Amino acid sequence: MRNRFDTELENLNLELIKMGSLIEDSIESSAKALIEQDLMLVKKVNELEIEIDQMEKTIESHCLRLLLQQQPVASDLRVISTALKMITDMERIGDNAEDIAEIAKYMVDQKFIKDLVHIPQMAEATISMVKRSIDAFVSKDKELATEVCRDDDIVDGLFQTVKQELIEKMQESRENSEQAIDLLMIAKYLERIGDHAENIAEWVIFSITGEHKEK
């Protein structure tokens, strides 16, 4: 009975890794859709969002099945409840990536008011946070999860830099305002993705220690 339960937990890990890969692809594609002004990448993000939503439902059903059909001990319950919390944040990351792509769709013919330097850096940092938070869950690595939580400060710092640069652009010319607001919204969505990745990492720490940081 225990062997079968452990096999099911391993399958759950594989499903989370797959969902993680989808949201990483979605963040990267949405950022590229903006930078490369590529409508095909916008479409790809929309398609990925459908897959992400389906994976959330699949994993949720898997977790509920484990709770109902097996007899999990306290540590197992923490793992399963953590997975349920994680997929909520993961699905919201997919939503945020789609929001970025939707804004990028309306910027395909625009000349950028500034070089896009820090927004791609934000995307890269959030992708790394997402990947490592899921790796930490699978490998039960508290130190890696803690590292992810610390890295949210990097994303927040980049957001403040983008915000200040865009404010300066708006002060230079009112004609810059509309695009500056769009770019600021994209940066805000990336900041939120960082927050969701931090949430995932904090739930991973809970699954290992039984303690959850209150915000």
C-alpha positions in Angstrom: 0.0 0.0 0.0 2.8 2.4 0.9 4.8 1.5 -2.2 1.7 2.4 -4.3 1.3 5.7 -2.4 5.0 6.6 -3.0 4.5 5.9 -6.7 1.5 8.2 -6.8 3.5 10.9 -5.1 6.3 10.5 -7.7 3.7 10.8 -10.4 2.4 14.0 -8.7 6.0 15.4 -8.8 6.2 14.7 -12.6 2.9 16.5 -13.2 4.1 19.5 -11.2 7.4 19.5 -13.2 5.3 19.4 -16.5 3.1 22.3 -15.3 6.2 24.2 -14.2 7.8 23.7 -17.7 4.6 25.1 -19.3 4.6 28.3 -17.2 8.3 28.8 -17.7 7.7 28.6 -21.4 4.7 31.0 -21.1 6.8 33.6 -19.3 9.6 33.4 -21.8 7.3 33.5 -24.8 5.3 36.5 -23.5 8.6 38.4 -22.9 9.8 37.5 -26.4 6.5 38.5 -27.9 7.1 41.9 -26.5 10.8 42.2 -27.3 10.5 40.7 -30.8 7.1 42.2 -31.5 5.9 38.7 -32.6 2.2 38.0 -32.9 2.8 34.2 -33.3 4.4 34.2 -29.8 1.2 35.9 -28.4 -0.8 33.1 -29.9 1.6 30.5 -28.4 1.1 32.0 -24.9 -2.7 31.8 -25.4 -2.4 28.1 -26.3 -0.1 27.5 -23.3 -2.6 29.0 -21.0 -5.2 26.4 -22.0 -2.7 23.6 -21.2 -1.8 25.2 -17.9 -5.4 25.4 -16.9 -5.9 21.8 -17.8 -2.8 20.7 -15.8 -4.1 22.6 -12.8 -7.3 20.5 -13.0 -5.4 17.3 -13.5 -3.1 17.9 -10.5 -6.0 19.0 -8.3 -7.9 15.8 -9.1 -4.8 13.7 -8.4 -4.3 15.4 -5.0 -7.9 14.8 -4.0 -7.8 11.2 -5.1 -4.7 10.7 -3.0 -6.5 12.2 0.0 -9.6 10.1 -0.4 -8.2 6.8 -1.6 -5.0 6.5 0.5 -4.2 6.9 4.2 -1.6 9.7 4.2 0.4 10.4 7.4 1.0 14.0 8.5 4.1 14.5 6.3 2.2 13.2 3.3 -0.7 15.6 4.0 1.7 18.5 4.0 3.1 17.4 0.7 -0.4 17.1 -0.9 -1.7 20.3 0.6 1.5 22.1 -0.6 0.9 20.8 -4.2 -2.7 22.2 -4.1 -1.4 25.6 -2.9 1.4 25.5 -5.5 -0.9 24.9 -8.5 -3.0 27.9 -7.5 0.0 30.2 -7.7 1.3 28.4 -10.9 -2.1 29.0 -12.6 -1.9 32.7 -11.7 1.6 32.9 -13.1 0.1 31.6 -16.4 -2.6 34.3 -16.2 0.0 37.0 -15.7 2.1 35.7 -18.6 -1.0 35.8 -20.8 -1.7 39.4 -19.6 1.8 40.4 -20.7 1.2 38.8 -24.1 -2.1 40.6 -24.5 -0.4 44.0 -23.9 2.5 43.0 -26.2 -0.1 42.3 -29.0 -1.0 45.9 -29.2 2.7 47.0 -29.3 3.8 45.1 -32.3 3.9 48.1 -34.6 5.2 50.6 -32.1 8.7 52.0 -31.8 9.9 51.5 -28.3 10.5 54.7 -26.3 13.5 53.1 -24.6 15.7 50.0 -25.0 14.1 47.0 -23.2 16.9 46.0 -20.9 15.4 45.4 -17.4 12.1 43.9 -18.4 13.9 40.9 -20.1 16.1 40.6 -16.9 12.9 40.5 -14.8 11.5 37.7 -17.0 14.7 35.7 -16.8 14.8 36.1 -13.0 11.2 35.0 -12.5 11.7 32.0 -14.8 14.6 31.0 -12.6 12.6 31.5 -9.5 9.7 29.3 -10.8 12.0 26.5 -11.9 14.0 26.4 -8.7 10.9 26.5 -6.5 9.5 23.4 -8.2 12.9 21.7 -8.1 13.0 22.5 -4.3 9.6 20.8 -3.9 10.6 17.7 -5.8 14.0 17.4 -4.1 12.7 18.5 -0.7 15.5 21.2 -0.6 14.7 23.8 2.0 17.9 25.8 1.2 17.0 26.1 -2.4 13.4 27.3 -1.5 14.9 29.8 0.9 17.2 31.1 -1.9 14.1 31.6 -4.2 12.4 33.7 -1.5 15.5 35.9 -1.2 15.7 36.4 -5.0 12.3 38.1 -5.0 14.2 41.2 -3.9 16.1 41.1 -7.2 12.8 41.2 -9.1 11.4 44.0 -6.9 14.6 46.0 -7.4 14.4 45.6 -11.2 10.7 46.7 -11.1 11.7 49.9 -9.2 14.4 50.6 -11.8 11.9 50.1 -14.7 9.3 52.3 -12.9 11.8 55.2 -12.4 13.0 55.0 -16.0 9.5 55.1 -17.4 8.5 58.0 -15.1 11.5 59.9 -16.6 10.3 59.1 -20.1 6.9 60.4 -19.3 8.4 63.6 -17.9 10.4 64.0 -21.1 7.3 63.9 -23.4 3.6 63.4 -22.9 3.7 61.4 -26.1 5.6 58.7 -24.3 2.9 58.2 -21.7 0.7 55.6 -23.3 3.5 53.2 -24.0 5.2 53.9 -20.7 2.0 52.9 -18.9 1.8 49.7 -21.0 5.5 48.8 -20.2 4.9 49.6 -16.5 2.0 47.2 -16.5 4.1 44.5 -18.0 6.8 45.1 -15.4 4.1 44.9 -12.7 2.9 41.5 -14.0 6.5 40.2 -13.9 6.8 41.5 -10.3 3.6 39.6 -9.5 5.0 36.5 -11.0 8.0 36.9 -8.7 5.6 37.1 -5.8 3.8 33.9 -6.8 7.1 32.1 -7.2 8.1 33.3 -3.7 4.7 31.9 -2.5 5.4 28.6 -4.0 8.9 28.5 -2.3 7.3 29.3 1.0 4.8 26.5 0.7 7.7 24.2 -0.2 9.4 25.2 3.1 6.1 24.4 4.8 6.0 20.9 3.2 9.4 20.2 4.7 9.3 21.9 8.1 5.6 22.2 8.9 6.0 25.9 9.4 4.6 28.6 7.1 5.8 32.2 7.0 3.0 34.7 7.7 3.1 37.8 5.6 
